[in-house]
Amino acid sequence: MIETAIHILLLALFPPLLLGVINKTKAVFAGRVGPPVLQSYLDIAKLLRKGMVLSSTTTWIFVAGPLVTLSAIAGAGLLIPIGAFPAILAFKGDFLLFAYLFALARFFTTSAALDTGSSFEGMGAAREVTFSVLSEPALFFAFLVLARISSSLSLDSMLRVPALGLAVGTTAPLVLIALGFFVVLLAETCRIPVDDPATHLELTMIHEVMVLDHCGPLFGVILYSAALKLFLLGAFFLHLVAPYSTGNPLIDWPLFAAEMLALCVVIGVVESITARLRMRRVPYLLVSAILLCGSAFILLVR
Amino acid sequence: MSLELVLAAMALAISSAAAALVLPRASSKAQGFSAILMVSSMISGLAGAMMRLFGHADSLCGFPWQAAGGSAIGLDALSAFFLVPIFLIGGLGSVYGMGYWRRERHPRSARPLEVFWGLLVAGLCLLVIARHAMAFLLGWEVMALSAFFLVITEDFRHESRRAGFIYIIGTHIGILVLFAFFVLWRKATGSYSLMPIAGETIALGTMGALFLLALVGFGIKAGLMPLHFWLPGAHASAPSHVSAMLSGVVLKMGVYGLLRFLSLIEDPPAIWGVLILALGAASCVLGVVFALGQHDMKRLLAYHSVENIGIIFMGMGLALMGRSSGDPALIVLGLAGCLLHVWNHSLFKSLLFFGAGSVLHAAHTRETDRLGGLAKAMPWTAATFLVGAVAICGLPPLNGFVSELFIYFGLFGGLTRGGAGVSIVPVAAPLLAVTGALALACFVKVYGAVFLGLPRSPAARQAEEATLSMRFPMVILALACVLIGVAPGLTVLPLDEAIAPWKVAGGARLPSLASLVPLDALGGFALLLAVLCAFLFLVFAGKDRSRAVKGSWDCGYAQPTPRMQYTASSFAQSIVGLFSWALRQRVKRMPIKESFPRAASMQSHVDDAVLDGILIPAFRRLEGLSSWFRRFQQGLAQDYILFIFITVFLLLSTLLPVKDILARIFAR
C-alpha cells in the first residue's frame, strides 16, 4: 500500500525534475550557470494559474489534445514497474497497452496541432508521425526479445529479466535492445540528435512546433506530459541497463531516483556533445535502431 | 426459431426491394417505406443471429428447390456471426440513404439503388446460410451483380462506369475460379454440400489445388493485396452508403468463404497458415502505404479496407497454424482476432464511409486538399468520424485495439512457452505495429485536412451539418465502437461459439477466449482512462478559466490565407518518400526558370501498383498482339455468314469417315 502511494507520488512529482537536470547539465557543458534545477516546477505552476488564449481557428480538439495526451501517458505510467518495485497494474499483454497508449497520445497531440491550421504545426505533426513509423517496429522487436527471454507477456516480469542475472545466450540480445531502445527514447522524447527542444526556429522543430499555439494551463499540461513520458521511457531503459536492487525499500527508492538523475545527466551530455541531425538523416538513425533490435531477435531464433 | 427469423429478415429485404420497384419514383414516402422494411429486416435478422450466438442450437433445413439437388440451408454460429454486419449495415445504410440519396434529388437513380440494395442484402444472407454449393453460388452471384449495379448508380460519370467495368471483370474472374473450386470439391468429396467431411481424406495434391483455388477466388472478393485491383475504384465511385456496404460487409464474404472452407478441413498442411499470414502482413502494410498516397478521401478509405483485410487474414493464418500444430490457444486467439476484426472493421469502416458521405454531401468534393475546417460546421459528423478514426488506428480504448490485441497475443504466444524452437513468425508483430503507426499517420492526415484548420475552398466554407437520418446511423455505429472497446467481455460468448467447431481433430474442447486474454482488465482500464480524461477536462478546461480568442500564430506574417495551411499531401509527403520503392508517385511540376517566375503549379498522383502498373499495361500488350484478328472483324454480315459456314463445314468434316476413305484410296 505504502509502496503504491510512493509509486504514484513519484509519478506525479518527480518528472519535472528530470528536465531541470538535463538543462543544468547542458548549461554546465556550455559554461553557463543555467536555470535552477527546480525551474520546471515553477514554470508549470505559473502556467497552471494563467488563463487561456485560444486560436479562433480551433475546435474542442485543440483543448482535448493535451488532456487526452496526459491521461494516456499517466495511464501508461500505471503499467510500468519502477526500479525494484512492481507496476501498479499488471496483466497479461499490458505491454501492448503501454505502446498503444503512447500512440493514442500521439494521435491527439498531432490532431491538436493540425487544429490550428498553421503550416508550422502541420510540419511538426507530419514529422512526429513519420518518425514514429520507424520507432514503433524497434520497440516491438525489443518487446519480442523481452517476451522470449522472460517467457511472459506482462511488462512487470518482462522488465525483470536483466535483474535475474544474464545467461550466455541472452546477454547479447539484451545489450542490442538496450542500444536500440536508447535511440527510441531520444526520438520519442524529442531530444537531440532527433529534435532540439531548445531551438528557436520553427522550421527545424518537431515537438515544440506542434504546441506553438498552446499556452497557459494547457501548455503546463504539455510540459508535464513530456517530462512524464521521459520518466516512463527512462524507467523502462533503466531496467535494461541498471537492474540493481538491494531488497531494502529504504535504499531502493533513492537508488532508483539516483539512477534516473544519472540517466538525465547522460542525456544532457549526449545533447551537449552531438549536433542535431538534418531531418532527412533522422530516418537512418531510427532504422539503425530497428536493425539493432531486429538483430537481437534474430539471435534468439533457432 | 433463429433460422426462421433470419429467413423472415431475408423476405423483408426482398419485399423492400419490391416496394421500391413499384412505388412512385420521386416520392420520399416510398423511400421511407422501403427503408422501414429494411430496418425491420435488420431487427429480425439481428435477433435471429444474436439468438444463435448467445446459445441457441444450430438449425438446418432443406432448400426447397429440386434443381439444386437436395441442397440445404442452415444457421450455425459462423453464419450468425457474419449475418450481424450484413443486417446491421443493411438497415442503417438504408436509413442513411434516406438523407444521402433522396428520391426527390435523384429521381432517376434512387429507385434502382434501393431495389439492388434490398437484393444485395438478401443475396448476402442466402450466401451465408447456404450449405450447398448451388445455393452458395446463387447468393454469391446475386451479391456480385447487385453490387455491380450499385457501383454504377451514377452511370453518367465516366469514372463510375470504368470502376464498375473493372469490378465486374474482377468479380467474374473470382466466380470462375470458384466454379472450378466447387467442381473439384465435388470430385474430392462426392457431394456439393458444404458439410464437414466425415473421416474421408482428400489426396494432398487435390487439397493443395482446392486451397489455391479458394485463396484466389475468395481472395479477389476480399481484396487481398495483389488481388485488390478492382477495389479502390469501385469503393470510391459508388454512393457512400454503398461504399460502406461494399467495404464493411461484401468484402467479408471472401473471408467468410475461406473460413467456411477451412473449417471443413480438419488437418490443414502447415504451409497454408504461413502463406495466409504472410499475404495478410503484406496486404496490411502495403494497403496502408497506398492509402497514405491518396488525395481522394473515399479512395483512401478503400485502401484502408485492403489494410484491414490484411489484419483479418493475419488472424486467420495464425488460427490455421494453430490447427496444423495442434495448439488450441493459437486457434482461439487467431480466429478470435480474425472474426472480431470482421465485426470491428464493418463498424468503423461503415462509420467512416458514412462520414465521408456526409462531407461529400455538404461540400461536394472528395478531394482532401479542398476541404478543411468542417468540424465547426458539422460537429456531429466530426465527432463520430473521430471515433471511427481512433478505432481504425487500433488505439485503446476503442474496438480496433481489442481485435488487434488478440492477434498480437497469438503472435507473442509462441515466444513465452519456453524451450527451444522459436520460429521467425513473430516478426509479423513489428509489421503490425508499423501498420498501426502508418494508419495513425493516415487518419491524422485525413482528420486534420478535412475537419480541422480553415476551409480551403468556398464549397467547404458553406458546408452544413448532415440531416438527422444521416447522423443517426453514424451515432449508432460510433456507440458500437465504444461499447466493444470498453466492454470487450461482451464479445466472448459469440466468439467462443463461432470458434468452437475448429477444435483439433480428436482434441478436447477449445479453451474459452476469456481464459486467454484479460478482457476485464482491459475494459476496466478503458473506464479508468475515461474517468481520468473527464477529470482533467473539468480541472483544466472548466468554465471558470478565462479565455481569449485570437488568430493562430503565424510567425509575424500579416495576411495568412487558408491556402497556406499544410495540406494533406504535404503531411503525407515524408512517409510517401520513405516508401517510394512501393508507391512510385508521379509528380508533375512546372520548373522555375526565370528570375521572376509566373504562377507555378504542381500535381502528384499515386497509381495502383497492380492495376495501373501491371494489369492495364499487360492487357494493352495483349490487345496489341491480337490486333491481327481485327482483319476478320469488318462488320460485314456476309463475312460473318461465311465464317459460320466455314466453322460448320469444319465441324461437319470431323464426322467424315476419313480413315475409311483413306483406306479405300490406298486399297486401290
Interface residues (C-beta under 8 A of the other chain):
Chain A: L48 G51 M52 V53 L54 S55 S56 T57 T58 T59 I61 V63 A64 P66 L67 V68 L70 S71 A72 A74 G75 L78 L89 F91 K92 G93 D94 L96 L97 A99 Y100 L101 A103 L104 R106 F107 T110 S111 L114 D115 T116 G117 S118 S119 F120 E121 G122 M123 A125 A126 R127 V129 T130 S132 V133 L134 E136 P137 L139 F140 F141 F143 L144 A147 R148 S150 S151 S152 L153 E202 L212 D213 G216 P217 L218 V221 P283 I290 G294 F297 L300 V301 R302
Chain B: G372 G373 A375 K376 A382 L386 A389 V390 C393 G394 L395 P396 F401 L405 Y408 F409 F412 G413 L415 T416 R417 G418 A420 G421 V422 S423 I424 P426 V427 A429 P430 L431 L432 A433 V434 G436 A437 L438 L440 A441 F443 V444 Y447 G448 A449 F451 L452 G453 L454 V517 P518 A521 L522 F525 L528 L529 L532 C533 L536 F537 F540 A541 R545 S546 R547 A548 V549 K550 G551 S552 W553 D554 C555 P562 M564 Q565 Y566 S570 F571 A572 Q573 S574 I575 L578
